[in-house]
């Protein structure tokens, strides 16, 4: 692919990784940065890969509504129901139900920075499918920075099957947004 655009957004979110030893077992927060790159072999008729404004609005809405100033926890984490019962925003990883937002993480049991990168790649691909864009435009790279020294990158496999039921979620997302 020869054309690329990148959208960045930041968010403040806590997480914990009780399946790992060390200090990350504790609930702690980060100032996260997400960079999502969309690529296409050729530009669209209006000379874009995808219109920046539409992609930014959709991606930022998901991040702000679901993640910002909340906690990302595994579905099996005993803190999840406790925090939710006290009115805290909790985004669950590894939850196996039909909730649209958390379905992006059904096969990702813990909110590691690597899993967050995969999840945001899936979200972005589903959003991209509903936007006018160049033929074949797809998410080619996702980088998530959780601290100034720690980051993870995810590059979806080109021409592979969509992971995590992207087509189902895309349809659900469209109906949720009243489209």
Steps between C-alpha positions, in 0.01 A plus 500: 500500500633842419265752670469533877329731746536495877253610768617554858301533819580489869302379797539449874415150616584265784560130463647211691657172399446253786618209284853646500732521794641833606364847542255482207281276717390823667235729360690787338445760230677626191477786255453283191562606140354313205620538141293329233631485144272441202657396170383459142672413175324782313326819608124539472337721236527795742873431545481363855558172679214590734376839613689588819212676675253213471751238617624718787147572622399133494820368658516770765134448588565130566812567707344784699171318564645159581852552639584854607500556876396143568660166576585217261476165678471134412146364517611260774663774710326516841539879498279539192159452664607695808609805300193482276273479806652827619425676173845475346546463125634148440595359161529121509746288304417134437126536549304252293168666430341714233592838649624692198792682657648213698447249219819639345689334786316169538820304425726738695465415870726773645547871422871487421633776276529237227132404540395866500680544166316201350167622635546852362601354164176300491294802601668717236447239226130474586466879495692528173260258334220754548691800363560611142858408421733380230441153358677246719574745781577311820666535836866426443658599829396577855738634762394542861727681746423447868801686644777706344716184490245219437297438188357220289437477128249292308498440126196305379576224252415623150224308322440280804160425645366771726576414859255542782186517283568841345218469244244421771618791713501737202134424439423537869691827520306640206167408660613640837585831332157506333634439149 
